[in-house]
Amino acid sequence: MFPAGGEQGSSGGGVIPSVLVPTRFVWPHGGRRVFLVGSFTRWVDTLPMSPVEGCPSVFQAICNLSPGYHQYKFIVDGDCRHDEQQPVVTPTFGTVNNVLLVPGPELLPTAVSPEPLGLRANMEVDHDVFQRVEPVQRISDAEIEISRRRIADFLSARTAYDLLPESGKVVALDISLPVKQAFHVLYEQGISVAPLWDFNKGEFVGMLSASDFITILRELGNYGAILSEEELETHTIAAWKGQKMFIKRQSDQSTPSFQRPLVYVSPYDSLKDVAQRILQNGVATVPVIYSSTQDGSSPQLLHLASLSEILKCICRHFRHAAGSMPLLQQPICVLPIGTWIPEIGNGGRRPLAMLRPIASLSSALSLLLEANVSAIPIVDDNGSLLDIYSRSDITALAKDRAYAQVQLDKMNIQQALQLGQDRSTAGGSHGGLQMCLRSDSLQKVMEFLANPGVRRLICVEAGSKRVEGIISLSDIFKFLLG
């Protein structure tokens, strides 16, 4: 049992012992074992903190506290720590503690009762009802613009060179490679996109992505009967590019990326230009290509730049600037970021696309392309989050040539997700299911999205895990860069 009440060790007055408020404490900075200790535990008892589902570096604990001021610290792998991003006090001997004000019942928001869920057995659900109690003052439009300008100035002063790792590899595919084999490579390498190289021209000519695989599979579902199995396995990327065997209907607006002009950046381009190039072209990554000649011959592929890498640079630079960047401490739901269920947030107004696990894979792929979204939350009948299906998950069909046996309209999403359960062992990283709360700060959401492989966060209701919204990397940058 958590010790309840804080009157004996509280650092402030105004305590009402008869009222206990469920209060959530969060340690977002990693560790193996994390404990909570504070005035409400008499600085003796320690409360274990549990990793948050889908966010192993974030730990949480819920404690019933009396209204008033409370001081607390974290014990991380045996060391006493305080969270530099939260309010602190220095009571005695130079010791720094975090401090928290728990408001009285007249200031608390109405609690929402959790409902029974029908989630899969491997998803743990926290049925405790909790609310964030740290007061956050809304800032003016002028203050928001100042913070955005500071971030834009920072990005303008850095170049794509700052994204280049000390060591690593970049996978590129020759357009003479059979297209089915190319998707095997994507799956085995744990990547969802690769640059295309034309040996005859001696240049990079495009990108092959999971979206292309989706388009091809949909077309094969309509027209595959006229092609032999041998033709399906031997047709090259170049053949598909030239539409020799690719039947495209006039009404279909989803154009494979290898039919578009190559979008790339120079290592000398600023990070702001790189981010804007990604946003303007609706791509996930752009190759960083260097050429030592003026005519662009002998190009060298240096890296694949992504928004998550740029966001990581922003987070690293502004991590300790919370005092001068009040925008970063604003709850995500009060900012015009993301796609939300009506009356939840101030993000985009387009409908929030969700599907049940029994929906067909064909319907999921159609929605991914036609709604121009990168992922779809999979929910139960109560709207509670079960899983997520993203465009990159389609490469799991490359395993054991599953695409040759799959009928898209007869396989459901749950079955499709099971094909990719061992994706993490196939190489590379996969962001998987990542969640946040609408009360989480912009800075916390940005830190989550800066992790490799994480392209979006599903915002859920505390306790019930009902889906409330989606926040993607592109949402963050569209807001920051205006």
DAJO-V981494 format. One record per run of one state. SS is the DSSP state (A for helix, B for strand, O for the rest). FROM is the first residue (numbers start at 0). LEN is the number of residues. If there is no record, write none. Layout:
BEGIN
SS_FROM_LEN ; SS_FROM_LEN
END
This chain:
BEGIN
O_0_20 ; B_20_7 ; O_27_6 ; B_33_5 ; A_38_3 ; O_41_5 ; B_46_2 ; O_48_1 ; B_49_3 ; O_52_2 ; B_54_11 ; O_65_2 ; B_67_9 ; O_76_2 ; B_78_3 ; O_81_6 ; B_87_2 ; O_89_7 ; B_96_6 ; O_102_2 ; A_104_3 ; O_107_23 ; B_130_1 ; O_131_9 ; A_140_16 ; O_156_2 ; B_158_1 ; A_159_4 ; O_163_8 ; B_171_3 ; O_174_3 ; B_177_1 ; A_178_11 ; O_189_3 ; B_192_6 ; O_198_4 ; B_202_7 ; A_209_17 ; O_226_2 ; A_228_6 ; O_234_1 ; B_235_1 ; A_236_5 ; O_241_15 ; A_256_3 ; O_259_4 ; B_263_2 ; O_265_4 ; B_269_1 ; A_270_11 ; O_281_3 ; B_284_6 ; O_290_9 ; B_299_7 ; A_306_12 ; O_318_7 ; A_325_4 ; O_329_1 ; B_330_1 ; A_331_3 ; O_334_4 ; B_338_2 ; O_340_7 ; B_347_1 ; O_348_5 ; B_353_3 ; O_356_3 ; B_359_1 ; A_360_10 ; O_370_4 ; B_374_5 ; O_379_4 ; B_383_7 ; A_390_14 ; O_404_7 ; B_411_1 ; A_412_7 ; O_419_3 ; A_422_3 ; O_425_9 ; B_434_2 ; O_436_4 ; B_440_1 ; A_441_8 ; O_449_6 ; B_455_5 ; O_460_5 ; B_465_7 ; A_472_9 ; O_481_1
END
